[in-house]
Amino acid sequence: RAAMLREHPSALERDELPEVEVKKRRGISLVWLIPLVAGAIAIWLAYTTLQEKGPQITVMFDNAEGLEAGKTQVKYRNVEVGLVDEVALSEDLSHIVITASLDKTMESHMKEGTRFWIVRPRVGFGGVSGLGTLLSGAYVEFDPGEGQPAHDLVGLAEPPPITSEVPGTQFVLRTDKVGSIGRGAPVYYRSIAVGQVLGYELAGDKKGLTVKVFVDAPNDQLVRPSSRFWNASGVNVSVGADGVDVAMESLEALVAGGIAFDTPDIDQPGE
């Protein structure tokens, strides 16, 4: 009987047992704070990355000599401002298209008139340029321009003779023929180089040529309506009573050609 009582306690004994009190925890468990904090950090990092990300542009070039995706830099005044992400052929295989990511500060400078070109070793009338790329490799340079914002641009086949930060004035000359004058040829005033030839093309009436020249500041103030320009290329030989007189503007003009000008009454005021 005693054994049976131990196995089956009476109602009185059951009433004396303590009752279980269940309390509901209020608020969020600390376990859930970990993913919430991780998610907040991820959102903040994504927002920061988007805020700091600069423009991505595409530029078309004739060839991709010296360009490597992930290595070739984009520079302005020899300061790195971006990196080439991709180098690919166009769909019609006529040119190559590079995709580059630039610093955020470059966003406002990407305009329709912005010019891009590839800096690599070159030999021209103006001398040898781009020798530094023999060790560092070719890079993409640009010159800010004017116009509407643009991210799809066309690169130049050759570097521009003059960039926008160089002070001076551009003039357009008209002539029947250019002779040995080429792009980059010097412009002289009294045998002193004060500018260079930017290029030439047929005039609108196809009866002559227009030559664009750039004269550096402050020498551009020497150009007046009465200024006279002429071809200074080659050697001028004259024979007189005193013998043979040989004259040339300079050795550079002899090799590369050149243009010279003079302004009568330069000491008089004029536009």
C-alpha positions in Angstrom: 0.0 0.0 0.0 2.8 2.3 0.9 4.4 1.6 -2.5 1.1 2.3 -4.2 0.8 5.7 -2.5 4.3 6.7 -3.6 3.4 5.8 -7.2 0.0 7.6 -7.1 0.2 10.7 -4.8 -3.1 11.8 -3.4 -4.9 15.0 -4.5 -3.7 16.8 -1.4 -0.1 16.1 -2.2 -0.6 17.3 -5.8 -2.0 20.6 -4.6 1.1 21.2 -2.5 3.4 21.1 -5.6 4.5 24.6 -6.8 2.8 25.9 -9.9 4.9 26.9 -13.0 4.7 30.7 -13.8 5.2 31.5 -17.4 6.4 35.1 -18.2 6.4 36.4 -21.8 9.6 38.4 -22.6 8.9 41.8 -24.1 11.0 43.5 -26.8 13.4 42.2 -29.4 15.8 39.4 -28.6 19.5 40.3 -28.7 20.0 37.5 -31.2 18.1 39.5 -33.8 20.2 42.6 -33.3 23.2 40.9 -35.0 21.6 40.6 -38.5 20.0 44.0 -38.1 23.3 45.7 -37.4 25.0 43.7 -40.3 22.2 44.8 -42.7 22.5 48.5 -41.6 26.3 48.3 -42.2 25.8 46.8 -45.7 23.3 49.5 -46.6 25.7 52.2 -45.4 28.6 50.8 -47.3 26.5 50.5 -50.5 25.3 54.1 -50.1 28.9 55.4 -49.5 30.2 53.5 -52.6 27.5 55.0 -54.8 28.1 58.5 -53.5 31.8 58.2 -54.2 31.5 56.5 -57.6 32.4 58.7 -60.5 31.1 58.7 -64.1 31.7 55.7 -66.5 32.4 56.8 -70.0 33.1 55.2 -73.4 35.6 56.5 -75.9 36.1 55.4 -79.5 39.6 55.1 -81.0 41.1 53.9 -84.2 43.3 51.3 -82.5 44.1 50.0 -79.0 47.9 50.1 -79.2 49.3 50.1 -75.7 45.9 49.9 -73.9 45.2 47.3 -71.3 42.0 46.8 -69.4 42.5 47.2 -65.6 46.0 48.7 -66.1 45.8 51.7 -68.5 45.3 55.0 -66.6 43.3 58.0 -67.5 45.2 61.2 -66.7 44.7 65.0 -66.8 47.9 67.1 -66.5 49.8 63.9 -65.6 47.5 63.2 -62.6 45.6 59.9 -62.5 41.8 60.5 -62.6 40.5 57.2 -63.8 41.2 53.7 -65.1 40.3 51.8 -68.3 37.9 49.0 -67.4 37.4 47.4 -70.8 38.9 47.4 -74.3 36.6 45.9 -77.0 36.0 46.0 -80.7 32.9 47.8 -82.1 30.2 45.7 -83.6 31.3 46.5 -87.2 35.0 46.0 -86.3 35.8 49.5 -87.6 37.2 50.9 -84.4 37.8 50.0 -80.7 35.7 51.2 -77.8 37.2 51.6 -74.3 35.1 51.8 -71.1 36.7 53.8 -68.3 35.7 54.7 -64.8 36.6 58.3 -63.6 36.8 60.0 -60.3 33.7 61.7 -59.1 35.3 65.1 -59.5 35.5 64.6 -63.3 31.7 64.4 -63.7 31.3 68.1 -64.5 34.1 68.0 -67.1 32.6 65.3 -69.3 31.1 67.5 -72.1 30.5 67.1 -75.9 33.6 69.1 -76.6 35.9 67.2 -74.3 38.8 65.6 -76.3 40.5 62.3 -75.5 43.7 60.9 -77.0 46.3 58.1 -76.3 49.7 59.2 -75.1 52.5 57.1 -76.5 55.9 57.8 -78.0 55.6 60.0 -81.1 58.0 61.8 -83.5 56.7 64.8 -85.3 57.5 68.4 -86.5 57.3 69.5 -82.9 59.9 67.0 -81.7 59.6 63.8 -79.8 56.8 63.4 -77.3 55.5 60.7 -74.9 59.0 59.3 -74.1 57.9 58.7 -70.5 55.4 56.0 -71.6 58.3 53.8 -72.7 58.6 52.8 -69.0 55.1 53.5 -67.6 53.1 52.4 -70.6 50.6 54.3 -72.7 47.8 56.2 -71.0 44.7 58.1 -72.0 44.8 61.9 -71.7 41.9 64.3 -72.0 41.3 68.0 -72.4 38.0 69.5 -71.0 35.7 71.1 -73.5 32.3 72.9 -73.7 28.9 71.7 -74.5 26.2 69.4 -73.1 27.1 66.6 -70.7 28.2 63.5 -72.5 29.5 60.0 -71.6 29.9 58.6 -75.1 32.8 60.3 -76.8 35.1 60.0 -79.8 38.9 60.0 -79.3 41.4 61.9 -81.4 43.9 60.0 -83.7 46.7 62.3 -82.5 47.2 64.6 -79.5 46.0 68.1 -80.1 48.7 70.7 -80.7 47.2 73.0 -78.1 45.1 72.2 -75.1 42.6 74.5 -73.5 44.7 75.6 -70.6 47.4 77.2 -72.9 46.8 81.0 -73.1 46.7 82.5 -76.6 44.6 83.1 -79.7 43.7 81.1 -82.7 43.8 82.8 -86.2 42.6 81.6 -89.6 44.8 82.4 -92.6 43.8 81.9 -96.3 46.3 80.9 -98.9 46.5 79.3 -102.4 48.9 76.5 -101.3 50.6 75.4 -98.1 53.9 74.1 -99.6 55.9 72.2 -96.9 53.9 73.7 -94.0 52.6 70.9 -91.8 50.7 70.4 -88.6 52.9 71.6 -85.7 55.1 73.8 -87.8 56.2 77.0 -86.0 54.9 80.5 -86.4 57.6 83.2 -86.2 57.6 86.9 -85.4 61.0 88.5 -86.2 62.6 85.0 -86.2 61.2 84.1 -82.7 58.8 81.2 -82.5 55.6 82.5 -81.0 53.1 79.8 -82.0 52.4 76.9 -84.2 50.3 75.6 -87.1 47.2 73.7 -85.9 46.2 72.3 -89.3 44.8 73.2 -92.7 41.9 72.3 -95.0 40.3 73.2 -98.2 38.3 76.5 -98.1 34.6 76.4 -98.5 34.8 77.6 -102.1 37.4 74.9 -102.9 39.6 77.6 -104.5 42.1 77.9 -101.7 43.1 76.6 -98.3 42.5 77.8 -94.8 45.3 77.4 -92.3 44.6 77.5 -88.6 47.5 78.9 -86.4 47.8 79.5 -82.7 49.8 82.4 -81.3 50.8 82.2 -77.6 49.9 84.9 -75.2 51.0 87.7 -74.9 52.5 87.5 -78.4 48.9 87.2 -79.8 48.6 91.0 -79.2 51.1 91.5 -82.0 48.5 90.3 -84.6 46.6 93.3 -86.0 44.4 93.8 -89.1 47.5 95.1 -90.9 49.6 92.0 -90.0 51.2 90.2 -93.0 51.8 86.4 -93.0 54.0 84.5 -95.3 55.5 81.1 -95.9 58.8 81.0 -94.1 59.8 77.5 -95.2 63.0 76.6 -97.1 65.9 78.9 -98.0 65.8 82.2 -99.7 68.8 82.7 -102.1 69.4 86.0 -103.8 72.4 87.0 -106.0 73.5 90.7 -106.2 76.5 92.9 -106.7 77.6 92.0 -103.2 77.5 88.3 -103.9 75.2 85.5 -102.9 72.9 86.1 -100.0 71.3 83.0 -98.3 68.6 83.6 -95.7 66.3 81.3 -93.8 64.0 81.8 -90.8 65.5 79.0 -88.8 66.8 75.4 -89.1 63.5 74.2 -87.8 61.6 76.1 -90.5 63.9 74.6 -93.1 63.1 71.0 -91.9 59.5 71.3 -90.8 58.3 74.4 -92.6 56.9 77.5 -90.9 54.9 80.7 -91.1 56.2 84.1 -90.2 54.4 87.4 -89.8 55.1 91.1 -89.3 52.9 94.0 -88.2 53.7 97.4 -89.6 53.3 100.3 -87.1 53.2 97.9 -84.2 53.9 100.8 -81.9 50.5 102.3 -82.8 47.4 101.3 -80.9 45.2 98.8 -82.7 43.0 95.8 -82.2 
